């Protein structure tokens, strides 16, 4: 039996352990979750050691020390590794209540970088891309008129209205009960509800797909164990 076949059987067994939760909390389900958490923690620890500590911290110093004529890039890599190592050591001060305030320096750095990355991703990856896609005209107008021209124009208008009303519905302003902004907010909330419903449908379809894949894996494992094709 090949390692791939053994993996299929083990995966099917743990799938049955997880599905046993449908009968109630039991030892098999807890065992499977503990193995999953342990394997995930071990993988993360190994990845951090190999891809972060060794590649980004230890290796730059080794290369710099073993090179007679280091280049500017080697010096920069060693400097960045030294700064990261220093911040990591400062973070360990959180274990000492008396010196815990020193750990606020790396924590503030991490929070600032994380907020900047999240904000940049939201602006340029989501909002900016949506605004750009909304401003584009239908493809049939730029190429040549086709029978689908009218439908594409209508869809483009719906996308424009949906984008603008959804953005305005999150505005920090007070709208009159029967004013124009109140109607815009209502339309925007409808579009947001439709988007959330579509997202939930996609998540549901993905979950059902995973379930079907696991059931198929159980069937394949049963065939391997019994020797049937």
C-alpha positions in Angstrom: 0.0 0.0 0.0 1.4 3.4 -1.1 1.7 6.4 1.3 -1.0 8.2 -0.7 -3.4 5.3 -0.1 -2.5 5.3 3.6 -3.2 9.0 3.7 -6.7 8.5 2.1 -7.5 5.8 4.8 -6.3 8.0 7.7 -8.2 11.0 6.3 -11.4 9.0 6.0 -11.0 7.7 9.6 -10.6 11.2 11.0 -13.5 12.4 8.9 -15.7 9.7 10.6 -14.4 10.9 13.9 -15.4 14.4 13.2 -18.8 13.4 11.9 -19.4 11.4 15.1 -20.1 14.8 16.7 -23.6 14.5 15.1 -24.3 11.8 17.7 -23.1 14.1 20.5 -19.8 15.1 22.1 -17.6 12.0 22.4 -14.0 10.9 22.8 -13.4 10.3 19.0 -14.4 13.8 18.1 -12.2 15.3 20.9 -9.3 13.1 19.8 -9.6 14.3 16.2 -9.8 17.9 17.2 -6.7 17.6 19.4 -4.8 15.9 16.6 -5.8 18.7 14.3 -4.8 21.4 16.7 -1.5 19.6 17.5 -0.6 19.1 13.8 -1.5 22.7 13.0 0.7 24.0 15.8 3.6 21.8 14.8 3.3 22.9 11.2 3.2 26.6 12.2 6.2 26.1 14.5 8.3 24.4 11.8 7.3 27.0 9.2 8.3 29.8 11.6 11.6 28.2 12.4 12.6 27.4 8.7 11.0 30.3 6.8 11.4 33.1 9.4 14.0 32.4 12.0 16.5 30.6 9.8 15.9 32.4 6.5 15.4 35.9 7.8 17.5 36.0 11.1 20.2 33.4 11.2 21.1 33.0 7.6 21.9 36.7 6.9 24.4 36.8 9.8 26.0 33.6 8.6 26.4 34.9 5.0 27.7 38.2 6.3 30.3 36.6 8.6 31.5 34.1 5.9 31.9 36.8 3.2 35.2 38.6 3.0 33.7 41.5 0.9 30.0 41.8 1.8 27.8 43.8 -0.5 25.4 46.5 0.5 22.4 44.1 0.1 24.1 41.7 2.6 24.6 44.5 5.1 21.0 45.6 4.7 19.7 42.1 5.2 21.8 41.7 8.3 20.6 45.1 9.7 17.0 44.2 9.1 17.5 40.8 10.8 19.2 42.5 13.7 16.2 44.9 14.1 13.8 42.0 14.0 15.8 40.1 16.5 15.9 43.1 18.8 12.1 43.6 18.6 11.5 39.9 19.3 13.7 40.1 22.4 11.9 43.2 23.6 8.6 41.3 23.1 9.7 38.7 25.6 9.7 41.4 28.3 5.9 40.9 28.4 6.5 37.9 30.6 8.0 40.2 33.3 5.4 42.5 34.9 8.1 45.0 35.9 9.5 45.3 32.4 6.3 44.7 30.5 6.1 48.3 29.3 9.2 47.6 27.1 7.2 45.1 25.1 4.8 47.9 24.0 7.4 49.0 21.4 7.2 45.8 19.3 3.5 45.5 19.9 2.9 49.0 18.7 5.0 48.3 15.6 3.0 45.2 14.9 -0.3 46.9 15.3 0.8 49.8 13.1 2.0 47.6 10.3 -1.0 45.4 10.5 -3.4 48.4 10.4 -1.5 49.8 7.4 -1.6 46.6 5.5 -5.3 46.1 6.2 -6.1 49.7 5.2 -4.0 49.5 2.1 -5.6 46.2 1.1 -9.1 47.6 1.7 -8.5 50.7 -0.3 -6.5 49.4 -3.3 -7.7 45.8 -3.3 -11.4 46.2 -2.6 -12.8 49.7 -2.8 -10.4 51.0 -5.5 -10.9 47.9 -7.7 -14.7 48.2 -7.3 -14.7 51.9 -8.2 -12.5 51.2 -11.2 -14.6 48.4 -12.4 -17.8 50.5 -11.9 -16.3 53.3 -14.0 -15.5 51.1 -16.9 -18.1 51.1 -19.7 -19.6 47.9 -21.0 -17.2 45.9 -23.2 -19.6 45.9 -26.1 -19.6 49.7 -26.4 -15.8 49.8 -26.7 -15.6 46.9 -29.2 -18.7 46.8 -31.4 -22.5 46.8 -30.9 -23.9 43.3 -30.3 -27.3 41.9 -29.4 -26.3 41.9 -25.7 -25.5 45.6 -25.7 -28.8 46.6 -24.0 -28.4 44.0 -21.3 -24.8 44.9 -20.6 -25.8 48.6 -20.3 -28.5 47.8 -17.8 -26.2 45.6 -15.8 -23.6 48.3 -15.8 -26.1 50.9 -14.5 -27.2 48.5 -11.8 -23.6 48.0 -10.7 -23.0 51.7 -10.6 -26.2 52.4 -8.6 -25.4 49.5 -6.2 -21.8 50.6 -5.6 -22.7 54.2 -4.9 -25.7 53.5 -2.7 -23.8 50.9 -0.8 -21.0 53.3 -0.1 -23.4 56.1 0.8 -25.3 53.8 3.2 -22.3 53.7 5.4 -21.9 57.4 5.6 -21.7 59.1 9.0 -24.5 61.6 8.6 -28.1 62.0 9.7 -30.7 61.5 7.0 -34.3 62.7 7.1 -36.9 60.0 7.6 -38.5 60.6 4.2 -35.6 62.5 2.5 -33.5 61.5 -0.5 -30.6 60.2 1.6 -33.0 58.0 3.5 -34.1 56.4 0.2 -30.4 56.0 -0.8 -29.6 54.3 2.5 -32.5 51.9 2.0 -31.4 51.0 -1.5 -27.8 50.6 -0.3 -28.9 48.3 2.5 -30.8 46.2 0.0 -27.7 45.8 -2.2 -25.6 45.0 0.9 -28.2 42.3 1.9 -28.1 40.8 -1.5 -24.3 40.7 -1.4 -24.3 39.0 2.0 -26.9 36.5 0.8 -24.8 35.7 -2.2 -21.7 35.3 0.0 -23.7 33.0 2.3 -24.8 30.9 -0.7 -21.2 30.6 -1.9 -20.1 29.5 1.6 -22.9 27.0 1.7 -22.0 25.6 -1.7 -18.4 25.4 -0.7 -19.3 23.5 2.5 -21.5 21.0 0.6 -18.7 20.5 -1.9 -16.2 19.7 0.9 -18.8 17.3 2.5 -19.2 15.5 -0.9 -15.4 15.3 -1.2 -15.1 13.8 2.3 -17.9 11.2 1.6 -16.1 10.3 -1.6 -12.9 9.9 0.3 -14.6 7.6 2.8 -15.9 5.5 -0.1 -12.4 5.3 -1.7 -10.9 4.3 1.7 -13.5 1.6 2.1 -12.6 0.3 -1.4 -8.9 0.3 -0.5 -9.5 -1.6 2.7 -11.8 -4.2 1.2 -9.7 -4.5 -1.9 -12.6 -3.6 -4.2 -12.2 -1.2 -7.2 
